[in-house]
């Protein structure tokens, strides 16, 4: 099976996660993909197991001088922002740089989506405009699986593999068993550009507010009605407009309103909170808590806020060797240089399972996938860039001379 065939197979499986679910994984589609991966690993004669939604695989070393054991991870779920059901991918051969028409309503061009300028001449996989594609992170899953199939015939180091559920809702490593993954370090394959080595992420938290209102006939409401959905809208409007995702970039943090729903009687509001700087991150959480506390004075007993940390900036946990470099980052950069690429590292405006694993002692920087514009209908993947990413992963799997 080719890498492209794997990717096309995986994206047609609906694995969208659901933050309101309490099951593990949060949606049944992720179990279906996990079962498929288990079958494919078994076909490759690679020992594997599935425990609490996580698929683990282990490949023993065939080169005794290849170096220490290393790990690779990708996540099976797709984002909540747009449905992942009924994905209809299509391939555009030798993309010529012109606007891409997804359907009669949606199109994309390099002027609006600059990442398209990076893949002129490549074969692109796009959606029909009605769903996301799922390159985040099924491109990573496909890259690792294809690399595993090919590396079995070549000398390689000891390898540990994991495919996690629910990364998009911050639960990807909640049930991750490090005892089944005794690697010296690992890499997530969960970014975009194939020459990126990401070792700095946001600090992240989620804020969920529940509001209990009091419904009264509007003609008799004076001094009595407590309009929960109106309070929700007013609180949401109190956040600084210049510190939202659409107004920030680089190292600038933000609050992001992700949901507001309800009626006069009950309402719910959700935000995610992000910042690279630890002190600024704590201030952002405090802003939400203080804002809600002020409204609580007006409506005592009606508001209940929960702020939950999701992950921390992995840069806090980056180890250094005797020469002052980080082995996981150095190896990734060396592998990229072998393939003629110039490695870059930028602060990630997001997070990965690697951020949480790094906090638990397994340093796990992030690599690209060859797919871009994640979490929406304008996602696309480059066949050639995914192939390049597969070769980078294979170099890291070999281990020798890195």
Secondary structure as UniProt FT lines:
FT   HELIX           3..11
FT   TURN            19..20
FT   HELIX           28..43
FT   TURN            44..45
FT   STRAND          47..51
FT   TURN            52..53
FT   STRAND          54..59
FT   TURN            64..65
FT   STRAND          70..75
FT   TURN            85..86
FT   STRAND          90..92
FT   TURN            93..94
FT   STRAND          100..101
FT   STRAND          107..108
FT   TURN            110..112
FT   HELIX           114..118
FT   TURN            120..121
FT   STRAND          124..126
FT   HELIX           135..151
FT   TURN            152..153
FT   STRAND          159..164
FT   HELIX           167..169
FT   TURN            172..175
FT   HELIX           178..180
FT   STRAND          185..189
FT   TURN            194..195
FT   STRAND          196..198
FT   STRAND          203..212
FT   HELIX           218..220
FT   TURN            222..224
FT   HELIX           228..236
FT   TURN            237..238
FT   HELIX           241..243
FT   HELIX           245..247
FT   TURN            250..251
FT   STRAND          254..262
FT   STRAND          266..275
FT   HELIX           278..298
FT   TURN            300..301
FT   STRAND          303..311
FT   HELIX           314..317
FT   TURN            322..323
FT   HELIX           327..338
FT   TURN            339..340
FT   HELIX           353..359
FT   TURN            360..361
FT   STRAND          364..367
FT   STRAND          371..372
FT   TURN            374..375
FT   TURN            377..378
FT   STRAND          380..382
FT   HELIX           383..398
FT   TURN            400..401
//
